[in-house]
Amino acid sequence: MRIERALPLIGELRRYERGWLTPDIVAGLTVWALLVPEAIAYASVAGMPPEAGLYTALPAVVLYALFGTSRQLFVGPSSAVALLSFSTVAAVVGAGSEDFFVATSALALMVGAICVVAGLLRLGFVSNFLSKPILDGFIAGLALVIVVGQAPKLFGVEGVSGDFFEELWGLIRELGDTNGATFLVGAGSLALLFGLERFVPRLPGALAVVALSIVAVSVFDLEDEGVEIVGEIPTGLPELAFPSLGGGVWAALFGGAVGIVLVAYAESIAAAQKYAAKHGERVDADQEFVALGAANLGAGLFQGFTVDGSLSKTAAADEAGQRTQVANLVNAVLILLTILVLASLFENLAEATLGAVVIHAVWHLAVNLGLWRRLWTLQRVEFALAAVCAVGVMTIDVLPGLILAVTLSILALVYRVSRPRTAVLGLPPGVEPEDARMRDVADHPGDRTLPGLVVYRFDAELFFANANTFASEIERLVRDADPPVSMVLVDAEAITAIDLTAGDAVGELHARLAEKGVTLAFSRLRAHVREQMARTGLLDLIGEQNLYETTTAGVAAFAQRRR
């Protein structure tokens, strides 16, 4: 059992049913048809030679299948992490050089090592610190950056470097230099991709368009017309190699590697959990970290770039009937054949078609109006945070945009935990204190509060980040009450813990209220919270006589005391 926990595929193979083989083979073929052209295209996004996309995919697919706990998830090259990889490495080593290629593989190794360590330390929960709306905003901005970065290929112009708006303006200025043949190939490829997706969704559109592009370039000698092509793609497997870099380069890559880990893991675990829920299965978040790390380590050793889980390819495999990771082993065999035999077939592929493949792949991320409409309708604050993050990526570059995304997520989390939901409770009209549970007067405006009593509910753990909120709200309620308050009863059912800072704050609050003749009481304290209060001496300070099993009992005791 222990080896099955470390290598889940072994358990899957032991339980494998013969009837699963055909759908797994079909799913493997389906994803391979999507993967090959996109892997070559994403290599250019990462600043790597085209064959690096295939070198990246092979070990990533095999190692995730071996270590992963999701039956459906595909892990391999993706547009988002490819651009993150390029931005991280280009800030340290000049793009296009041999050192750049080596540093890109080193980054994949570093990402892999961080993921494996995080999984072994059971840090699978860290993805929760990157808010989904903020991550969506970051990915949307990233997708727009990718679109404008690939657009010059469609027109046969050089393009300029800079942020999103600088590159867009540079493209507009260069439109007069458009190569007609290149534009026909690029625009035609893009139109075909969207058309096939719309009218023949089951056809592997990217592979079909790539094949047509290769045929067109070869038959009509489009290279002579100024259409740039991919050029020679070597066949055969790469040498396994550990990158040889100075310590300063490794250190400079570390910050970007941590950021990539957060984005890659958040995207991967979200896709894995989505399809596990669909099929009534479960995934191990910590083991998924290890599996993602293994995939990146393999990609790095094969002279590739960083990888993560792909929702689109996972969805395609699921629709094709994938039952287990055997489908990705089939995919791996096909990738291997492509590397050994078929790679040279892509030499006459137009760069404009590659750009069209990338733009089509990220378009639904860049122009996801449904996402923005939903955020605007349901949560304006999340909309604003996502928009700020998207604009940040487009204006201050990808890595600073990633730092902004993480920072905004943490600040949003801190804001929420420091200002949890609270309520003042009252009684329904005509109901006596001993007869009913109390309700939030904000939700039930007709409910009444008892003169001289504030019943206050705090819906969160009480700790250092929100202790001042707890104390200041109670003091405000006491200060604003008319007639004056003689007792504050805290409904503590939702308080799951009280740390030392919060305990001190409650003690100081008790002292300030006592000076005003106000009693501080608690109801519905959890047993372990009562123990925490006892250990710190807070229970003795409050007094056992001011603790009640139920809120109703506390209100009834107050009412009886007033008679």
C-alpha positions in Angstrom: 0.0 0.0 0.0 2.9 2.4 0.8 4.3 2.1 -2.8 0.8 2.7 -4.2 0.6 5.9 -2.2 3.9 7.1 -3.6 3.2 5.8 -7.1 -0.6 5.8 -7.6 -0.3 4.5 -11.2 0.8 1.1 -9.8 -2.5 0.8 -8.0 -4.4 1.9 -11.1 -2.7 -0.7 -13.2 -3.5 -3.5 -10.6 -7.2 -2.5 -10.8 -7.2 -1.8 -14.5 -10.2 -3.2 -16.4 -9.9 -4.4 -20.0 -12.9 -2.3 -21.1 -11.0 0.9 -20.2 -8.3 0.4 -22.8 -10.1 1.5 -25.9 -11.4 4.8 -24.4 -7.9 5.5 -22.9 -6.3 4.9 -26.3 -8.8 7.2 -28.0 -8.2 9.9 -25.3 -4.4 9.6 -25.7 -4.7 10.1 -29.5 -7.0 13.0 -29.0 -4.7 14.9 -26.6 -1.6 14.0 -28.8 -3.3 15.7 -31.8 -3.8 18.8 -29.7 -0.5 18.7 -27.9 2.1 18.5 -30.7 1.3 21.8 -32.5 0.7 23.6 -29.2 3.9 22.2 -27.6 5.9 23.5 -30.6 4.1 26.8 -30.4 4.5 27.2 -26.6 8.3 26.6 -27.0 8.5 29.9 -28.9 6.5 31.6 -26.1 9.1 30.3 -23.6 11.9 31.5 -25.9 13.0 28.0 -26.7 13.6 26.2 -30.0 10.6 24.3 -31.3 11.8 20.8 -30.4 12.0 21.9 -26.8 8.2 21.7 -26.6 8.3 18.0 -27.4 11.2 17.4 -25.1 9.2 19.1 -22.4 6.0 17.2 -23.0 7.5 13.6 -23.0 8.9 13.4 -19.4 6.1 15.6 -18.0 3.4 13.3 -19.3 5.0 10.1 -18.1 6.1 11.4 -14.6 2.7 13.0 -13.8 1.0 9.7 -14.9 3.3 7.8 -12.5 3.0 10.1 -9.5 -0.3 11.9 -9.9 -3.6 11.0 -8.1 -6.0 12.5 -10.8 -7.2 10.0 -13.3 -7.9 12.7 -15.9 -5.4 15.6 -15.4 -3.0 16.3 -18.3 0.3 18.0 -17.3 2.5 19.5 -20.0 3.5 22.7 -21.7 1.1 25.6 -21.3 1.0 29.2 -22.5 0.8 30.8 -19.0 3.8 29.1 -17.4 5.7 29.3 -20.7 5.5 33.1 -20.7 6.3 33.2 -16.9 9.3 31.1 -17.7 10.4 33.5 -20.4 9.9 36.6 -18.3 11.8 35.0 -15.3 14.8 33.9 -17.4 15.0 36.9 -19.7 15.4 39.2 -16.6 18.6 37.2 -15.7 20.0 36.0 -19.1 19.8 37.5 -22.6 17.0 35.8 -24.6 18.1 33.6 -27.5 21.5 32.7 -26.2 22.7 29.2 -25.3 22.8 30.4 -21.6 19.2 31.3 -21.9 18.2 27.8 -22.9 20.3 26.3 -20.1 18.8 28.8 -17.6 15.2 27.9 -18.8 15.9 24.2 -18.1 17.4 25.2 -14.7 14.2 27.1 -13.8 12.1 24.0 -14.6 14.4 22.0 -12.3 14.0 24.6 -9.5 10.3 24.7 -9.9 10.2 20.9 -9.7 12.4 20.8 -6.6 10.2 23.4 -4.8 7.1 21.5 -5.7 8.5 18.1 -4.4 9.6 19.7 -1.2 6.3 21.4 -0.7 4.4 18.1 -1.3 6.6 16.3 1.2 6.0 19.0 3.7 2.3 18.7 3.1 1.9 22.2 1.9 -0.9 21.5 -0.6 -3.1 24.1 1.1 -0.9 27.0 -0.3 -3.0 27.2 -3.4 -5.8 28.6 -1.2 -3.7 31.8 -0.8 -4.1 32.7 -4.4 -7.7 34.0 -4.8 -9.4 32.5 -7.8 -10.8 35.8 -9.1 -7.3 37.4 -8.7 -5.7 34.4 -10.4 -8.3 34.7 -13.2 -7.4 38.4 -13.6 -3.7 37.6 -13.7 -4.2 34.9 -16.3 -6.5 37.2 -18.4 -3.8 39.9 -18.4 -1.2 37.2 -19.2 -3.2 35.9 -22.1 -3.6 39.5 -23.5 0.2 39.9 -23.2 0.7 36.6 -25.1 -1.8 37.6 -27.8 -0.1 40.9 -28.5 3.3 39.2 -28.3 2.4 36.7 -31.0 0.4 39.1 -33.2 3.5 40.3 -35.2 4.0 36.8 -36.5 0.6 37.0 -38.2 1.7 40.2 -40.1 5.3 39.2 -40.8 6.7 42.2 -38.8 9.4 42.3 -36.2 7.4 43.7 -33.3 8.9 45.6 -30.4 9.7 44.7 -26.8 8.0 46.4 -23.8 4.8 46.1 -21.9 1.4 45.3 -23.5 0.6 48.8 -24.6 4.1 49.5 -26.0 4.0 46.2 -28.0 0.5 47.0 -29.2 1.5 50.5 -30.3 4.7 49.1 -32.0 2.6 46.6 -33.9 0.2 49.3 -35.1 3.1 51.4 -36.3 4.6 48.5 -38.2 1.4 47.4 -40.0 2.6 49.3 -43.1 5.4 46.7 -43.4 3.0 43.8 -43.4 4.1 40.9 -45.6 1.0 39.9 -47.7 1.7 36.2 -48.0 2.5 36.0 -44.2 -0.7 37.8 -43.4 -2.8 35.4 -45.6 -1.2 32.4 -43.9 -1.6 33.9 -40.4 -5.1 35.3 -40.7 -6.2 32.2 -42.6 -4.8 29.9 -40.0 -6.6 31.9 -37.2 -9.9 32.0 -39.1 -9.7 28.2 -39.7 -8.9 27.5 -36.0 -12.0 29.4 -34.8 -14.1 28.0 -37.7 -13.2 24.4 -36.9 -13.8 25.0 -33.2 -17.2 26.4 -34.0 -18.5 24.0 -36.6 -16.3 20.8 -36.2 -15.4 20.8 -32.5 -14.4 17.1 -32.5 -11.7 17.6 -35.1 -8.2 18.4 -33.8 -8.2 21.9 -35.3 -4.7 22.8 -34.4 -3.2 19.7 -36.0 -5.3 20.1 -39.1 -4.4 23.8 -39.6 -0.7 23.0 -39.0 -0.8 20.2 -41.6 -2.5 22.6 -44.1 0.1 25.3 -43.4 3.0 22.8 -44.0 1.4 21.7 -47.3 0.8 25.3 -48.4 4.4 26.4 -47.6 5.8 23.4 -49.4 3.5 23.5 -52.5 3.6 27.2 -53.1 7.2 27.9 -52.0 5.9 30.5 -49.6 9.3 30.8 -48.0 10.4 32.6 -51.2 7.5 35.0 -50.6 8.9 36.1 -47.3 6.9 33.7 -45.1 9.1 32.6 -42.1 9.1 28.9 -41.3 10.1 27.0 -38.2 13.2 25.5 -40.0 15.2 22.4 -39.1 13.9 20.4 -36.1 16.3 17.7 -35.0 15.0 14.2 -34.5 16.1 12.0 -31.7 16.0 12.3 -27.9 18.0 15.0 -26.1 20.8 14.2 -23.8 19.9 14.2 -20.2 21.9 17.0 -18.6 22.0 19.0 -15.4 22.3 22.7 -16.2 25.7 24.2 -15.5 25.2 27.7 -14.1 26.8 30.0 -11.6 25.3 30.3 -8.2 24.3 33.9 -8.9 22.0 32.8 -11.7 20.3 30.1 -9.6 19.7 32.7 -6.9 18.3 35.2 -9.4 15.9 32.6 -10.7 14.5 31.6 -7.3 11.9 34.4 -6.8 10.4 33.7 -10.2 10.4 30.0 -9.5 8.4 30.4 -6.4 5.8 32.5 -8.3 5.6 30.0 -11.0 5.0 27.3 -8.4 2.0 29.2 -7.0 0.4 29.7 -10.4 1.2 26.3 -11.8 0.0 24.5 -8.7 -3.2 26.6 -8.4 -4.1 25.9 -12.0 -3.2 22.2 -11.8 -5.0 21.4 -8.6 -8.1 23.3 -9.7 -8.4 21.2 -12.9 -7.7 18.0 -11.0 -10.3 18.7 -8.3 -12.9 19.7 -10.9 -12.7 16.4 -12.8 -12.3 14.3 -9.6 -15.6 15.8 -8.3 -17.3 15.1 -11.7 -16.4 11.4 -11.5 -16.9 11.0 -7.7 -13.2 10.6 -7.0 -10.7 12.5 -4.9 -7.2 13.8 -5.3 -4.4 14.1 -2.8 -3.4 17.8 -2.8 0.1 17.0 -1.3 0.8 14.2 -3.7 -0.3 16.4 -6.6 2.5 18.8 -5.5 5.0 16.0 -5.7 3.6 14.8 -9.1 3.8 18.4 -10.6 7.3 18.6 -9.2 8.4 15.3 -10.8 7.0 16.5 -14.2 9.0 19.7 -14.0 12.1 17.9 -12.9 11.8 15.6 -15.9 11.2 18.6 -18.2 14.3 20.3 -16.9 16.5 17.3 -17.3 15.3 16.9 -20.9 16.3 20.4 -21.7 12.7 21.7 -21.6 10.8 24.4 -19.7 8.3 24.6 -16.9 4.9 22.7 -17.1 1.6 22.7 -15.3 -1.9 21.1 -15.6 -3.9 22.0 -18.7 -7.7 22.4 -18.2 -8.3 22.4 -22.0 -6.5 19.2 -22.7 -7.9 17.5 -19.6 -11.4 18.5 -20.8 -10.6 17.1 -24.3 -9.4 13.8 -22.8 -12.4 13.5 -20.5 -14.8 14.1 -23.4 -12.9 11.4 -25.4 -13.6 9.0 -22.6 -10.4 8.9 -20.6 -10.6 6.5 -17.7 -7.1 6.5 -16.2 -3.6 7.8 -16.7 -2.9 5.0 -19.2 -4.3 7.5 -21.7 -1.3 9.7 -21.0 1.1 6.8 -21.4 -0.4 6.3 -24.9 0.1 10.0 -25.4 3.7 9.6 -24.3 4.4 6.8 -26.8 3.0 9.0 -29.6 5.1 12.0 -28.5 8.2 9.7 -28.5 7.4 8.6 -32.1 7.0 12.2 -33.0 10.4 13.1 -31.6 12.1 10.1 -33.2 10.4 10.1 -36.6 7.9 12.8 -37.3 9.6 16.0 -36.0 11.2 16.8 -39.3 7.7 17.0 -40.9 7.2 20.3 -39.1 10.2 22.1 -40.6 8.1 23.8 -43.2 5.5 25.0 -40.7 4.9 28.8 -41.0 5.7 30.9 -38.0 2.5 32.8 -38.7 0.5 29.5 -38.1 2.4 28.9 -34.9 1.4 32.4 -33.7 -2.2 31.7 -34.7 -2.2 28.4 -32.7 -1.0 30.3 -29.6 -3.5 33.1 -30.0 -6.4 30.7 -30.5 -5.3 28.6 -27.5 -5.3 31.6 -25.1 -8.1 33.7 -26.7 -10.8 32.3 -24.4 -8.7 33.3 -21.4 -7.9 36.8 -22.8 -11.5 37.6 -23.8 -13.6 35.9 -21.1 -16.5 38.3 -20.9 -18.5 35.8 -18.9 -15.9 35.8 -16.1 -15.9 39.6 -15.8 -19.7 39.9 -16.0 -20.0 37.3 -13.2 -17.5 39.1 -11.0 -19.2 42.5 -11.6 -22.6 41.0 -10.8 -21.7 39.0 -7.7 -18.7 40.7 -6.1 -17.5 44.2 -7.1 -14.5 44.1 -4.8 -13.3 40.8 -6.5 -13.9 42.4 -9.9 -11.8 45.4 -8.9 -8.9 43.2 -7.6 -9.0 41.0 -10.7 -9.0 44.1 -13.0 -6.1 45.7 -11.1 -4.1 42.4 -11.4 -4.8 42.1 -15.2 -3.8 45.7 -15.8 -0.8 45.3 -13.6 0.5 42.4 -15.8 -0.1 44.5 -18.9 1.7 47.6 -17.6 4.4 46.6 -15.1 5.4 43.3 -16.8 4.6 39.7 -16.0 6.8 39.0 -12.9 5.8 42.2 -11.1 2.2 41.4 -12.1 2.6 38.0 -10.5 4.0 39.6 -7.3 1.0 42.0 -7.4 -1.4 39.0 -7.7 0.1 37.2 -4.7 0.2 40.4 -2.7 -3.5 41.3 -3.5 -4.5 37.7 -2.6 -2.8 38.0 0.8 -4.1 41.5 1.5 -7.7 40.3 0.6 -7.3 37.4 2.9 -6.0 39.5 5.8 -8.8 42.0 5.2 -11.4 39.3 5.4 -10.1 37.6 8.5 -9.6 40.9 10.3 -13.1 42.0 9.6 -15.3 38.9 9.9 -19.1 38.9 9.8 -20.6 40.0 13.0 -24.2 40.5 14.2 -26.3 42.0 16.9 -29.0 39.6 17.9 -32.6 40.3 18.8 -35.9 38.6 19.6 -38.8 38.2 17.1 -41.9 40.4 18.0 -44.0 39.0 20.8 -41.5 36.3 21.8 -40.1 36.1 25.3 -36.4 35.6 25.9 -36.8 32.0 27.2 -38.9 30.9 24.2 -36.9 31.4 21.0 -33.4 31.5 19.5 -32.3 35.0 18.7 -31.7 36.4 15.2 -29.6 38.9 13.4 -31.5 42.2 13.6 -29.9 43.3 10.3 -31.6 40.4 8.6 -34.9 40.8 10.6 -35.4 44.6 11.1 -38.6 44.0 13.1 -36.9 42.0 15.8 -36.3 43.8 19.1 -33.3 44.0 21.4 -33.7 44.1 25.2 -32.9 47.5 26.8 -29.6 47.4 28.6 -28.4 44.2 26.8 -26.2 43.8 23.7 -26.1 40.2 22.3 -23.2 40.1 19.9 -22.2 37.3 17.6 -18.6 37.0 16.2 -18.4 34.6 13.2 -14.7 33.7 13.2 -11.7 32.4 15.1 -10.6 35.2 17.5 -6.9 35.9 17.0 -4.4 38.6 16.6 -5.6 39.9 13.2 -9.2 40.5 14.4 -9.0 41.0 18.1 -9.1 44.8 17.8 -12.1 44.5 15.6 -13.9 42.4 18.2 -13.1 44.8 21.0 -13.8 48.0 19.1 -17.1 46.9 17.8 -18.3 45.9 21.2 -17.2 49.2 22.7 -19.0 51.1 19.9 -22.2 49.2 20.5 -22.0 50.0 24.2 -21.2 53.7 23.6 -24.0 54.1 21.1 -26.7 52.2 23.1 -29.7 54.0 24.6 -30.6 53.3 27.3 -27.1 52.5 28.7 -25.9 48.9 28.5 -25.3 46.9 31.6 -24.4 43.6 30.0 -22.7 42.4 26.7 -23.4 38.7 25.9 -21.1 37.3 23.2 -22.6 34.3 21.3 -19.3 32.4 20.8 -20.5 29.4 18.9 -18.5 30.4 15.8 -15.4 31.3 17.7 -13.2 28.2 17.1 -10.1 29.4 18.9 -8.7 32.3 20.9 -5.0 32.9 20.7 -2.8 34.7 23.3 -3.1 38.2 21.7 -6.9 37.9 21.4 -7.1 36.6 25.0 -5.2 39.7 26.2 -7.4 41.9 24.2 -10.6 40.3 25.7 -9.1 40.8 29.1 -8.4 44.4 28.5 -11.9 44.8 27.1 -13.4 43.2 30.2 -11.5 45.7 32.4 -12.7 48.7 30.4 -16.3 47.6 30.4 -16.1 46.8 34.1 -15.1 50.4 34.7 -18.3 51.5 33.1 -20.4 49.0 35.1 -20.9 46.7 32.1 -20.7 42.9 32.5 -19.0 40.9 29.7 -20.5 37.4 29.4 -20.2 34.5 26.9 -22.6 31.8 25.6 -22.1 28.6 23.7 -18.4 28.4 24.2 -16.8 25.4 22.6 -15.1 23.0 25.1 -11.6 23.5 23.7 -12.0 27.3 23.6 -13.1 27.2 27.3 -9.9 25.3 28.0 -7.8 27.9 26.2 -9.5 30.7 28.3 -8.8 28.7 31.5 -5.1 28.2 30.7 -4.6 31.9 30.1 -6.6 33.0 33.2 -9.3 34.6 31.1 -11.9 32.3 32.4 -11.3 33.4 36.0 -11.4 37.0 34.9 -14.8 36.6 33.2 -16.2 34.4 35.9 -18.0 31.1 35.6 -21.3 32.9 36.5 -21.0 34.8 33.3 -20.8 31.7 31.0 -24.0 30.3 29.6 -24.7 27.0 27.8 -27.1 28.8 25.4 -27.7 32.3 24.3 -31.3 32.0 25.3 -30.2 31.1 28.8 -28.0 34.1 29.0 -30.8 36.5 27.8 -33.3 34.9 30.2 -30.8 35.4 33.1 -30.4 39.0 32.2 -34.1 39.5 32.0 -34.7 37.9 35.3 -32.0 40.0 36.9 -33.7 43.2 35.7 -37.1 42.3 37.2 
